[in-house]
Amino acid sequence: MPATPAPALDSADHPTGVELSVVAPAHNEEDNVENLVREVGDALSPLGISFEFVIVDDGSTDSTRARVLELASTRPWLRCIAMTRTPPGKGCGQSAAFFAGFRGARGRLVATLDADLQNDPADLPAMLDLMRERNADMVQGDRSHARKDNAVRRVGSIVGRKFRLWLLGDSIRDTGCSLRVMKREIALQLPLEFRGMHRFIPVTARHLGYNVVEMRVNHRPRHAGETKYGMGIVQRALPGLIDLFAVRYMRSRRRPTDSAETTAGGATQSASVRVAPRAREGAHA
């Protein structure tokens, strides 16, 4: 499927009028959400575009959801989507949270970031600029030059990148960076109903024929709390290797499914299928 150039930011061609949706999964991030919401607002408000910030509460047992709803009372661009079938005391994981967030997002473009403040929302305007300048379908963040993780996680990322290059032949430096901006159509095609697939979002987009460019982004130490979506290098290695083989298999089997109905007058209308997410928007949860 040939990738099409990214048009200038314009909400006229999207029925909701929202130009950019920022989606962030959150699991027990009560100490970070206030600063996160403030930073996203500070980064995007000066751009003069219509945006929303969607925080997906993934089974938090603290006051994350309540705090987001409190902040949303004075910020019409802030929304909270809650995963509703989470294991007791646990979350469904980042892939499932992104899956729900993407299907609840209203923007023509979709950006993602982590809720722990290690990704810097201040990078988003430059990513939008690069998307226009390069006619890109996705701009993928690259933290590899300045990661603030501990040594174990940095070594694990290097080893994982070597295996990914060997198995998939893909040269993207930092597929695990959650900071990215993409067209909405990409977000809705990603196989995120499978656990672990969030780590291969740019790889999958490139396989689908989209133009993915990379941009160096800031990476900061965790501000508060503990890592929620992470494990030690040993616990991550085997599932990560299995995920790599799964992606390789899906790439070999996946076929284009785009279709369009042609009428007698020569007009065409594209068709698409969406999967209902197991999540609900938390207005007064």
C-alpha positions in Angstrom: 0.0 0.0 0.0 1.7 3.3 -1.0 1.9 5.8 1.7 0.4 9.2 1.0 2.0 12.5 2.0 0.9 14.1 5.3 -1.2 17.2 4.6 -0.9 20.4 6.6 -2.7 20.4 9.9 -6.3 21.1 9.1 -9.3 19.8 11.0 -11.8 20.6 8.2 -11.5 17.1 6.7 -12.1 15.3 10.1 -15.7 15.2 11.4 -14.8 15.8 15.0 -12.7 18.9 14.3 -9.9 17.6 16.5 -6.5 17.8 14.7 -4.3 16.0 17.3 -5.1 13.3 19.9 -2.3 12.6 22.4 -2.8 9.1 24.0 -1.0 8.0 27.2 -1.6 4.7 29.1 -1.3 5.2 32.9 -1.1 2.6 35.6 -0.8 4.0 39.2 0.6 7.3 38.1 -1.1 9.6 40.6 2.1 11.4 41.4 2.8 12.2 37.7 -0.5 13.0 36.0 -0.8 16.6 37.1 2.6 17.6 35.8 2.0 15.5 32.7 -1.3 17.2 31.9 0.3 20.6 32.5 3.3 19.9 30.2 1.1 18.6 27.4 -1.1 21.7 27.6 2.0 24.0 27.7 3.4 22.3 24.6 0.3 22.3 22.4 -1.8 25.3 23.5 0.5 27.8 21.8 0.2 26.0 18.4 -3.3 27.2 17.9 -4.6 23.8 16.9 -7.5 21.7 18.2 -6.2 18.9 20.4 -7.2 16.5 23.1 -5.2 14.5 25.6 -6.6 11.0 26.3 -5.2 9.3 29.4 -6.1 5.6 29.5 -6.3 4.4 33.1 -5.1 0.8 32.9 -6.5 -0.7 36.1 -4.9 1.8 38.5 -5.4 1.0 42.2 -4.4 4.5 43.3 -6.1 7.8 42.6 -4.9 8.2 39.0 -8.4 8.2 37.5 -9.9 10.5 40.1 -7.0 12.9 39.7 -7.4 13.0 35.9 -11.1 13.6 36.2 -10.5 16.4 38.6 -8.0 18.0 36.2 -10.5 17.5 33.3 -13.1 19.6 35.0 -11.2 22.7 34.1 -9.6 21.4 30.8 -12.1 20.5 28.1 -9.3 19.0 26.0 -8.5 16.3 28.7 -10.3 13.0 28.7 -10.0 9.7 30.7 -10.7 6.3 29.2 -10.8 3.4 31.7 -10.0 -0.2 30.9 -12.8 -2.3 32.3 -11.6 -5.9 32.3 -8.3 -5.6 34.1 -7.0 -8.4 36.3 -7.3 -7.6 40.0 -4.6 -5.2 41.1 -3.0 -5.3 37.6 -3.4 -3.6 34.2 -4.0 -5.1 30.8 -0.7 -3.8 29.5 0.4 -1.0 27.2 -0.7 -2.7 24.0 -4.3 -3.1 25.2 -4.3 0.4 26.6 -3.1 1.9 23.3 -5.6 -0.2 21.5 -8.4 1.3 23.5 -7.0 4.8 23.4 -6.6 4.8 19.7 -10.2 3.7 19.1 -11.4 6.4 21.5 -9.2 9.1 20.0 -11.0 11.7 17.8 -8.0 13.4 16.2 -6.9 13.3 12.5 -3.4 12.7 13.9 -2.5 10.6 16.9 0.5 11.1 19.2 1.6 8.8 22.0 3.8 9.1 25.1 4.3 7.5 28.4 2.7 8.8 31.6 5.8 8.7 33.7 7.3 12.0 32.4 10.3 10.4 30.9 9.0 11.4 27.4 9.1 15.2 27.0 5.8 16.6 25.6 7.9 19.7 24.5 9.2 17.6 21.6 5.7 17.3 20.1 5.7 20.6 18.2 9.0 19.8 16.4 7.6 16.3 15.6 4.6 17.9 13.9 6.8 20.2 12.0 9.0 17.4 10.8 6.0 15.4 9.7 4.9 18.2 7.4 8.4 19.0 6.1 9.2 15.3 5.3 5.7 14.4 4.1 5.8 11.7 6.7 3.1 9.4 7.8 4.8 8.8 11.2 7.5 10.5 13.2 9.1 8.1 15.6 11.1 9.4 18.6 14.6 8.1 19.2 16.0 8.2 22.8 19.0 6.0 22.0 21.5 8.9 22.2 20.5 10.1 25.7 18.6 7.4 27.6 18.1 8.0 31.3 17.3 4.4 32.2 19.5 2.3 34.4 22.3 0.3 32.8 20.4 -3.0 32.8 17.5 -1.5 30.7 20.0 0.3 28.3 21.9 -3.0 27.7 18.6 -4.8 27.2 17.5 -2.2 24.6 20.8 -2.6 22.7 20.6 -6.4 22.6 16.9 -6.2 21.6 17.8 -3.9 18.7 20.4 -6.3 17.4 18.0 -9.2 17.5 15.3 -7.1 15.8 17.7 -6.1 13.0 18.7 -9.8 12.6 15.1 -11.2 12.5 13.2 -8.4 10.8 15.9 -6.5 8.9 14.5 -3.3 10.3 16.8 -0.3 10.9 14.6 1.8 13.2 16.8 2.7 16.2 14.3 2.9 19.0 11.0 1.2 18.4 10.4 1.1 22.1 10.2 4.9 22.4 6.5 5.7 23.1 6.9 9.3 21.9 5.6 9.5 18.3 3.1 11.1 16.0 1.2 9.3 13.3 -1.8 9.4 11.0 -5.0 8.2 12.6 -5.4 5.5 9.9 -2.1 3.9 11.0 -3.2 3.8 14.6 -6.4 1.9 13.7 -4.5 -0.7 11.7 -2.0 -1.8 14.4 -2.5 -5.3 15.8 -2.4 -4.1 19.4 -4.9 -6.7 20.6 -1.8 -8.9 20.9 0.3 -8.4 24.0 3.7 -6.8 23.4 2.9 -5.4 20.0 3.2 -1.8 21.2 7.0 -2.3 21.0 6.7 -2.7 17.2 4.5 0.2 16.2 6.9 1.9 13.8 8.1 -1.5 12.4 4.5 -2.4 11.6 3.7 1.0 10.1 6.7 0.7 7.8 5.7 -2.8 6.8 2.3 -1.5 5.8 4.0 0.9 3.4 3.9 4.1 5.4 6.7 6.6 5.4 8.3 6.5 8.9 11.0 9.0 9.8 12.9 9.2 13.1 13.7 12.2 15.3 16.0 12.5 18.3 14.0 13.4 21.4 14.6 14.2 25.0 14.6 11.5 27.6 14.3 12.2 31.3 14.7 10.3 34.6 11.4 9.1 36.1 10.0 12.0 38.1 8.0 10.0 40.7 6.8 6.5 41.4 8.1 3.2 40.0 8.2 1.6 36.6 4.8 0.0 36.0 5.2 -1.3 32.4 8.6 -3.0 32.8 10.4 -6.0 34.0 14.0 -7.1 34.6 16.1 -7.9 31.6 15.7 -11.7 32.1 11.9 -11.5 32.4 11.8 -9.2 29.3 14.2 -11.2 27.1 12.2 -14.3 26.4 8.8 -12.6 25.8 10.5 -10.1 23.7 12.2 -12.7 21.5 8.8 -14.5 21.2 7.2 -11.2 20.1 9.9 -10.7 17.5 9.1 -14.1 15.9 5.4 -13.3 16.1 5.9 -10.1 14.3 8.0 -11.8 11.7 5.3 -14.4 11.2 2.5 -11.7 10.9 4.6 -9.8 8.4 4.9 -12.9 6.2 1.1 -13.6 6.4 -0.5 -10.2 6.4 -2.1 -9.0 3.2 -3.6 -5.5 2.3 -7.3 -5.3 3.3 -8.2 -1.9 2.0 -11.3 -1.9 -0.3 -13.5 0.6 -2.1 -17.0 0.4 -3.6 -17.3 1.7 -7.1 -20.7 3.0 -8.2 -22.1 3.2 -11.7 -21.1 6.8 -11.9 -17.5 6.0 -11.2 -17.5 7.3 -7.6 -15.7 5.3 -4.9 -16.3 4.9 -1.2 -13.7 3.2 1.0 -14.7 0.6 3.6 -13.2 -0.1 7.0 -13.9 -2.3 10.0 -13.4 -1.4 13.6 -13.2 -3.5 16.7 -15.1 -2.3 19.8 -12.6 -1.6 22.6 -13.1 -3.1 26.1 -13.0 0.3 27.7 -15.2 3.1 28.6 -14.7 6.8 29.0 -14.6 7.8 32.6 -16.7 10.9 32.9 -17.8 10.4 36.5 -16.2 7.1 37.4 
